[in-house]
Amino acid sequence: MASVQKAAQELIEMEALCMNLRSRRSECIGKIKRVKTTDDTSYFLADSEVKYLRIFEAQWEVYNYINTLHALWGFVVQCDPYVDGNQYSLMSTAPELLALRNCMQHAGPVGVNYIPNKNELAVPVQRLKQRGDWGGNHAAFADYFPNYQKGDILLLRDSIERSDSFYKSISRELESKHVQNHGQKAIKQAARQLSLYR
């Protein structure tokens, strides 16, 4: 069992990661919403290029956010007491986002579409299937999209908005386990003597 100091350190790091995720999630949603402003503004030159740039920036913001979600899961499964990695993995909670991340990591930008009336970024799942690396050491495409049908679309803003339950749940579980083992008062006392980086 972890010492109370280690438990406090893990909870401090978890809190910092969750604050970072809240901020990144908000930035992601904001970048997607800002694409619409290119429709509402008349640029002297290159209206379409401005929109394309905003879509491109939003796509990479989504990628960075998913990477941070993935890092959070990696951090938590190494904590003591052990938090069930299968229950809280991105493969269990948001496989479509993990598929997008893995695809972009190996193939770069995936070519995101913009749906103006929904102010939403969309990726045809077929595009991920074609561009991703789904064999060898990687999970199969069907593991990410078990109910895939041709024509399915991944809506990025919608998926990002729903993803906050992932880090809220995993954070609550880790905190609950540490408090159960050490008590809230002891953890708070130990936390006062620690900094985020030792």
Disulfide bonds with the S-S distance in Angstrom:
none
